[in-house]
Amino acid sequence: MSDSIAYCGQQLLGVSITIAIVQILVVGGRLYTRQMQKVAYGIDDYLIIPALMASLGQSAVYIYLVKRGVIGYHLEYVANSPEKLIILNQGLYANEILDFPFSVTSAKISILFFYTRIFQVRTFRIIAYIVGAIVIGHGLGVLFAAIFQCSPIAFTWNKAIIGGSCFDQQAFYQYVSPPNIITDILMLIMPLPYIWKLHTRIGHKLALTGVFLLGSL
């Protein structure tokens, strides 16, 4: 097989399946731990469920695209087949709707509710609500932008439709991420000042700092 159609779909399939399994185990472990400790589920626990479902939906989209022979090849190969290109664009469209609006937004709001359950300081809660409002606003903005990026909507995946038009999709991809990155950073550093104010040993503070910074992964 020539380089122009070199195939790596099986590797992509393996990654999608593995990540899906890991997510199910992690969320399942979280809920099981709550049950074993006889701790009532909080809003943060319930919100992680739609985040998991959306993320599993993304994995399903990737698996479907691999099975249809759409991803795993160089784009030039797919672009030479109008039918495959339509399937690819449909998959990307579904992924855009699932990603920031549901997978990311639900997970972030879950984390913020978890924070407010741990840190009862009024100032911290206000900051958490402000960050949460930004996250939700960003998620809703991306959702509507993703759905209505082209007119008619079907023009998003089928550029053969006469009279269709889209806004600058390249700019959409470029500028949709910075707000997400900024709120990521804010959510990482928010708990740190309060951890270092705790009346405990330096070792404990360092350990707690490490736990909260695991989110940077």
C-alpha positions, 0 to 999 in steps of 0.5 A, spaced: 500 500 500 502 506 498 504 512 503 498 516 500 493 511 503 497 508 508 492 505 514 492 506 521 485 505 523 486 499 527 490 503 532 485 508 532 480 503 533 484 500 539 485 507 542 477 509 542 475 502 545 481 503 551 479 510 552 471 508 553 473 502 557 477 506 562 472 512 562 467 507 564 471 504 570 473 511 573 466 513 573 463 506 575 469 506 581 467 513 583 460 511 584 461 505 587 466 508 592 460 513 594 455 507 595 460 503 599 462 509 604 454 510 604 455 518 602 449 521 598 450 522 591 451 530 589 450 534 583 457 533 581 456 525 581 450 526 577 453 531 572 459 526 571 454 521 567 452 526 561 459 527 561 461 520 560 455 518 555 457 524 551 464 522 551 462 514 549 458 517 544 464 520 541 468 514 541 462 511 538 463 516 532 470 514 531 469 507 531 463 508 526 468 512 522 474 507 522 469 501 520 466 505 514 473 506 512 473 514 513 479 515 518 485 512 518 487 514 512 490 520 509 485 526 508 487 526 500 485 519 500 478 520 503 477 527 499 477 523 492 471 519 494 465 524 495 461 519 499 467 518 504 468 525 505 460 526 506 461 520 512 467 524 515 464 531 515 458 528 518 462 524 523 466 531 525 459 534 525 457 530 531 463 530 534 463 538 535 456 537 538 458 532 543 465 535 545 465 542 548 457 542 549 456 536 553 463 532 554 467 538 557 462 542 559 458 537 564 465 534 566 467 541 568 461 543 572 461 537 575 468 539 578 466 546 580 460 543 584 465 538 587 469 544 589 464 548 592 462 541 596 469 541 599 471 549 600 465 552 603 468 559 603 464 564 600 469 568 596 471 561 593 464 559 591 463 566 588 469 565 584 466 557 582 459 560 580 463 565 575 467 560 572 461 556 572 457 561 568 463 562 563 463 554 562 456 554 561 456 560 556 462 557 552 458 550 552 452 553 549 455 558 544 459 552 541 453 548 541 449 553 537 455 555 533 456 547 531 449 546 529 448 552 525 455 553 522 452 552 515 445 554 512 442 549 510 445 545 516 446 539 511 451 543 507 456 542 513 457 535 510 455 535 503 458 541 500 455 539 493 448 542 495 447 548 491 446 555 495 449 553 501 454 557 505 458 557 512 461 561 517 469 561 517 469 554 520 477 554 520 476 560 525 471 557 529 476 551 530 481 556 532 477 560 537 473 555 540 479 552 544 482 558 548 476 560 553 476 552 554 484 552 556 483 559 560 477 555 564 482 549 565 487 553 568 483 557 573 480 551 575 487 548 576 489 554 580 483 555 584 483 550 590 491 552 591 491 558 595 485 555 600 490 548 600 496 552 603 492 556 608 490 549 611 493 548 618 497 542 617 504 539 615 507 541 609 507 534 606 500 534 607 499 540 603 504 538 597 500 531 597 493 535 596 496 540 591 499 534 587 492 531 587 488 537 585 494 538 579 492 531 577 487 535 573 492 538 568 493 531 565 
